[in-house]
Amino acid sequence: MPGNNIDTLIIGGGIIGLLTARELALAGQSVTVLERNPRAGLESSWAGGGILSPLYPWRYPDAVTDLSAIGHLEYPGLAAELLEATGIDPEYIRSGHLILDTEEQDEAKSWAKEFSKKIRLDSKIKYLSRIGRREISVLEPELSENFQAALWLPYVGQVRNPRIMKSLIQDLIQRGVKIITDMPVEKINTSAGKVVNVETPAGKWSAGNYLVAAGAWSATLLEDTGLTLNIEPVRGQMILFKTEPGRLNRIIMNNGKYIIPRKDGHIVAGSTLEYVGFDKSTTDDAGHLLMSEAVSIVPFLAKTPVVSQWAGLRPGSADGTPTIDWHPQLDNLVICSGHFRNGVIIGLGSARIAASLLQYRSLKYAGSSSTNPYKIK
């Protein structure tokens, strides 16, 4: 049997599984991660935009807001630690976020007032404000003149998904975490209310505890355990422009679409929401739509080459609240999945909860309550 003396076996090498592995490794556990792909972090963790905020955050339940507060507070430190440990820069930038949809400004301001308390901002500092055309033009001179007002969130940051995944993987390897790739879990074997092992093409792996963090594939994997999980794949397509560094500096969003400037002059434009099962193919229609939306926000992109288009499968859930809980019939299996569009920003808090469950069977983390709001429904 390949796995011996493993405290926790994690199924899924995306950002949720890897962040949880890091929490457990820091606590002294022996951790092994099984990843179905040739490399870890190739699914939605790689494909996403890396915005460190839920999109239109006031639309989400408090449970998501609480997790995003942890991410907002701790990503700068995590990025610095990963850079120092590995030499790989996750490219954390506090770029700020302009939202050009202002119809929900009252809801947004009410949410921001409470959120500012969670992240301990000085009461004189505004996390969100409504600004006019003159202020917009100062922040982003090349933004379309069609927009006369915006909601400005100056404290929103970003990371570059492929780079934070690469840095995180290297950090875990240096900490002794084993990441086994090309190792799909085909079945979870159970007996007497416990997982006894998992089957892979290379044989069976066993551990003291198990974590399913397999993203869009989590529900399918858990079917054999008698659990129906409300998680489904939702395709998101993105395009990538290449221009000069510094021409655009803020994350900008309108009509559900966003553009994200990177340090090196690349600009990501996304994203679609498509319920097409496990189909990760890209389409011309989506490419044209994303191009049109991006140009409507920043006209100079009409003359900027699109250098890439890709798709990823998000682990969709009903309201964006992830499931982080013990399996109801198996007392050594935790599930951490269903982060939908927000895996990066809420992944740190989610990993902390999952690690707490795996170590203590209860929620022992900063800000925890007696009731788990991420329980299986």
N, C-alpha and C positions, 0 to 999 in steps of 0.2 A: 504494500500500500504506500503510495508516494508521500502522503502526509503523516508525519509523526511529531509528537510534542509541539503541536500548534495550539496556542491559546484560542485564537480566533482565525477562522477561514472566511475571507471576504470574497463573495461572488460578484464580480464587476469592478473593472479598473478605470472607471470614470472619476470625475472630481469628487463625487460623494464617497465612493469606496476608498479613494486614496486619502482624502482628508480624514476620514475615520481611521484608516490605518495609521496615519501620523499621530492622531490623538492617542491611540492605543499603544503605539511604539514609545511615545513620550512617557506613558505610564508604566513602561517596562514589560509590556506583553510581547509574546512571540506571534507575529502576524504573517500570514501568507495571503496573497491576492491572486485569484484566478480570473484571467481575462480571455474572452473568446476571440479577440482580434489579434493580428500579428504584433500590435503595439498597444499599450494601455492608452486610454484617453483619446480614442479615435472617433467616438460617436458624438453626441451632442456637446460633450465637454470641450471638444476640439472645434466644433462647428459654430458655436455661439458667438455673440458679440462681446461678452465680457463687461457689460454695463453693470456697475455696482449699485443697482437700484432696480426694484421691480418697475416695469413700465406702467405709467399712471398708478403710482403706488397707493393712492387713496382708494382705489377700487378693490383692494385685497382685504381679507380678514385680518384681525389683529394677530393671529398666529403667524402669518407671513411677515407682518410688520416687525414683530419681535425678533424673528430670525434675521431679517435684513438689518436690524440695528446692530446685532453682533457682527455681521459682516462689515458693515460700514465702519465700525470702531476698530476692527482688528485686521482688515486687509492691508493697510499701510505697513503694520509691523510684520505680518506674515510675508509680504513681498520682500521686505528688507532682509528678513531672516533667510529666505530662500536664495536671494541673490548672494548673500554673504557665504552661505553654506555650499553653494553649487557653482557660482560664477555665471549663472543663467538668469538674466533679468526678466521677471514677469511683466515688466513695463507697466507698473502701477502709475497712473496719472490721475490727479484730481483735476479733471478737465472741466467739470461743471456740465450742467444739462439744461438745454433750452427746450421747452415744450411749447410748441406753437398753437396747440389746441388750448383755448382759454375758457371754453364754455363751462368747465367744472371748477372754476377758480375758487368758489366758496368752499366746496368740498376739499379741494387741494390745500387751501390755507388752514382749514380746521385740522386736517390730518397732519400737516407740517408742524403745527403748534405742539401737538402731542408727541410727534416723532422727535422733535428737537429736545424734549425732556429725556427721552430714552437714550439719546446719544450725548446728553449732557452738554449741549451748546449753551454758551452764555445767553441770557435772556435778551441781550441787546443785539445778538446776531440772528439774522433771519436765514433759516434753512431754505425758505421759498418766498419769492416775491413776484409780483406782477410788474413787468417793465414795458415801456413803450418803444416806439420806433427808434428814437435817438439812442437809447441804451442798447438796443439790439444791434444797431449799426456799429457801435463802439466794440461790442463783443465779437461780432462776426460781420465785417464789412461786406462780404460777398454773399450774404444771405439775401434771398429774393425780397424786393421791395414790396411785394404783395402782403407781407406779414407786418402788421402794425402793432402787435402786442405779443407777449410771450410770458410764460411762467419760467422763472429762472431759479435753478437749484444749484448754487455754486459749490456745494460740498460733495456732489456726486462724483465718484471716480470711475476708473475702468482698469481692467487688466487685459492683456492680449492672450486669448485662450490657449493657442498652441504653445506659447512660451511659458505660461504658468504651469501647464501640464508637464512640459519637459523638465522644468525646474523641480516640480513636486516629485516626479518619478525619481530623479537623481537624488533628491534629498532622502527619500524613503530607502533607496538602495544603500546609501551611506549609513542609514540607521539600522540596517540589517533586515528590513522588510523584504520578503521574497515576492517578486511580481512574476508570475508564470503566465506567459502569453501563448496564444494559439491553444488555449485550454478551455474549450466550452464545457460548461456543466450541462450534462444531458439529463440527469435525474437526481432528485434529492431522496435518499433512502431513509426511512423512519422506522422506529420501533419503540413501543412503550412510551409514547409521548415525547420522543427526542429524535433529532437527526442523528443517525449513526455514521453516515458518510455521504459523499456526493460522487456520482459517477461521471467520468470524463473519458475521452479516447485513450488517455494514458493510464487509466485505472481509477481506483477509488481513493478519495482523500477524506481524512477524518480530522476532527479538531474538538476542542472543548465546547466552543460556541461558534455560531455561523451568522454571517450577515449577508442578506440579499440586497445588493445595491446595483442592480443590473439595468437601471434606467427603463427604457421603453420595453425591455424584454422581461421585466420583473414579473408581471402578471402571468405570462406564459410559463415561466419557470416554476411558479408557485402552484399552478393548477393541480399537479400531481399530489400536492400536500393537502388538498381539499379546500384550499382558500381561493376565493374569487376576489381579486383586487381590482378596484376601479381605476386602472391605469392603462392608457392606450397610446400608441405611437402617433405623434402629430408632426408632420413634415414641415420644416422651415427651410426656405431657400434664401441664399445671400449672394450678392455680387461684390466684387472688389475692384476699386479704381486705384490708379497710381498717379500721383501728382507730386508737387514739391512739398517738402516738409514745412509745416507751419502755415500753409495756405488756409487751412481750416483747423480750429483748435477746440471747439466744444462739441459734445454730443448734442445732436439736434433731432427732434422728433415731431412728426405731424401726421395726423390721420392714421395712427397705428404703425407708421413706418419710421425708421431711424437711420441716421448716418453717424458713423463713429470714426474720427480721425486718429490715426496712429502716429507714433513718433517719426517714422521714416517716410511719411507722405502717403502711405496707403490709406484709403478711405473705404470702410465697410458700409454697405447699404443693405438693410434687411427690413423686415423679413416676412415671409408668408406663413399662414396657418392653414395646413392642408391635412384633411383626414383621409389618408390614402393607404392605411395599413403600413406595412414595413417596406414600402417603396421609397428608396432614397435617390431616385433619378432626378435630374434637373430638367426643367422645361423652358422652352423659348418664351412662353406666355409669362411665366414668373420673372424671367430675366427682363423682358420688356416693361413689365409693371414696376419692378424695382428701379429700373433706370428712369422711368417717367416720374416716379415719386421723388427720387433723389434730385433730379434736375429741377423739379418744381420748388424744391427747397433751396438748392444752391445751383443757380443756372450754369456756372462755369463747368460743371460736371458733364454738360452736353458735349464738350470738346475734350473730355478726359477719357483715355482708354480704359475699358473694362478688361482686367487681366485674368479674372477668374470668376467662376460661379460654382457653388456647391450646395449641398443639402444635408441636413441632419434630422434625426428623429428625436423629438423631445418626449419625455415621459409625461404625457398629458394627464391631468387630474381635474376634477369638477370645478374647483375654485382656486386652483394653484397651491392649495395646502398639501404638503407632502405627508405621506404615511411614515411614521417613525415609531415602531411599536414591536412588542413581542408577538410572535405568531400565536394565535389563540389556542392551538392544540399542541404546539411544540415548544418546550420550555428552554431550548438552547438555540433558538433561531429568532433573530431580530430582522426586521424589514425597514429599509430606509430608501424610499423611492417616491416618485410622483411629484418632482419639483417643477415640472412643466417648463416655463421659460426662465426660471430664476435660480437654476442650480448653482451658479457661481456665487451670487450674492447671498443666498440663504444656505449655501453648502457648509460654511464654517459652523454656524449654529446647529445645523442638522447633524453634522459629524460629532459635535460635542454631546448632543442628546443620545445619539446611537452608541457612542463610546461609554457614556454613563450607564445606559441600560446593560451593555455587555459586561461592564465591570461590577456594577452594584445592584442590577435589576431594578433600579429606581433612578429618578432624575436628580442627580447631584451636580448641578452646574449653575453658574451665576444667573440669577433671574428665574430659576425654576419655581414651579408651583406644585401643589399636591396633585393636580390634575394634569394629565398629559393631553394637550389639545391636538396631538398628531396621531391619536389612536386609530386603529382599524375600525372603519365604520361598516 
